[in-house]
């Protein structure tokens, strides 16, 4: 299940590397499976993963569950969406 956090802080999980993404109106971004945390810095995000939808406002953060699918992100309203995303860089578990 997607989990929402309303804090402007470091990523929820440890050992993550931050990237910034800008999604313009009428664009869709496919977030790779390795990204586990998403925070909206500006705008409103619509995120779909494994048939679950979540809407995030500015300063809200979501933890994405492990999935074989890509999360699909689009901007709602006429503003560009600016996201901070964190990719898991920890060693793979066996």
C-alpha positions as CSV (number, residue, x, y, z in Angstrom):
1,X,0.0,0.0,0.0
2,X,1.2,3.5,-0.7
3,X,1.9,5.5,2.5
4,X,1.7,9.3,2.7
5,X,3.9,11.4,5.0
6,X,3.3,15.1,5.4
7,X,6.8,16.2,6.3
8,X,9.6,18.1,4.6
9,X,12.5,16.1,5.7
10,X,15.0,13.5,4.6
11,X,13.8,10.2,3.0
12,X,11.9,7.8,5.2
13,X,14.2,4.9,4.4
14,X,17.9,4.8,4.9
15,X,20.7,4.4,2.2
16,X,18.8,6.3,-0.5
17,X,20.1,8.7,-3.1
18,X,18.0,11.8,-4.1
19,X,17.1,12.9,-7.6
20,X,14.9,15.8,-8.8
21,X,12.3,15.4,-11.5
22,X,10.1,18.0,-13.3
23,X,6.9,16.8,-14.9
24,X,5.0,19.4,-17.1
25,X,1.3,19.5,-17.8
26,X,0.1,16.7,-20.1
27,X,3.4,14.7,-19.5
28,X,3.6,11.3,-17.8
29,X,6.8,10.1,-16.0
30,X,7.5,6.4,-15.4
31,X,9.4,6.1,-12.1
32,X,11.7,3.0,-12.0
33,X,11.0,0.2,-9.5
34,X,14.3,1.1,-7.6
35,X,12.8,4.4,-6.4
36,X,11.1,4.0,-3.0
37,X,10.3,7.6,-1.8
38,X,8.6,10.5,-3.6
39,X,8.1,14.0,-2.2
40,X,6.3,16.8,-4.0
41,X,8.3,20.0,-3.8
42,X,5.9,22.0,-6.0
43,X,2.6,21.3,-7.6
44,X,0.2,18.3,-7.3
45,X,1.1,14.8,-8.2
46,X,-1.1,11.9,-9.3
47,X,0.8,8.6,-8.8
48,X,-0.5,5.2,-9.9
49,X,1.2,2.0,-8.9
50,X,-0.2,-1.5,-9.0
51,X,-3.8,-0.3,-9.6
52,X,-3.6,2.1,-6.7
53,X,-3.8,5.9,-7.1
54,X,-2.6,8.5,-4.7
55,X,-2.7,12.3,-4.9
56,X,0.1,14.2,-3.3
57,X,0.2,18.0,-2.6
58,X,3.2,20.2,-2.1
59,X,5.4,19.0,0.9
60,X,3.7,15.6,1.0
61,X,5.7,12.4,0.7
62,X,4.9,8.8,-0.2
63,X,6.7,5.5,0.4
64,X,6.3,3.2,-2.5
65,X,6.0,-0.6,-1.9
66,X,8.3,-3.0,-3.8
67,X,6.8,-3.7,-7.2
68,X,7.6,-5.3,-10.5
69,X,5.8,-2.4,-12.1
70,X,6.8,1.2,-12.7
71,X,4.9,4.0,-10.8
72,X,3.3,6.4,-13.3
73,X,3.3,10.0,-12.2
74,X,1.5,13.0,-13.8
75,X,1.0,16.6,-12.9
76,X,-2.5,17.8,-11.9
77,X,-3.5,21.4,-12.7
78,X,-1.6,23.8,-15.0
79,X,1.6,24.0,-12.8
80,X,4.8,22.0,-13.4
81,X,5.3,19.3,-10.9
82,X,8.6,19.2,-9.1
83,X,9.5,16.0,-7.3
84,X,12.3,14.8,-5.1
85,X,12.7,11.0,-5.5
86,X,15.0,8.6,-3.7
87,X,16.5,5.6,-5.3
88,X,17.5,2.7,-3.1
89,X,21.3,2.3,-3.4
90,X,21.7,-0.4,-0.7
91,X,23.1,-3.8,-1.7
92,X,20.6,-6.2,-3.1
93,X,19.2,-8.8,-0.7
94,X,19.4,-12.4,-1.5
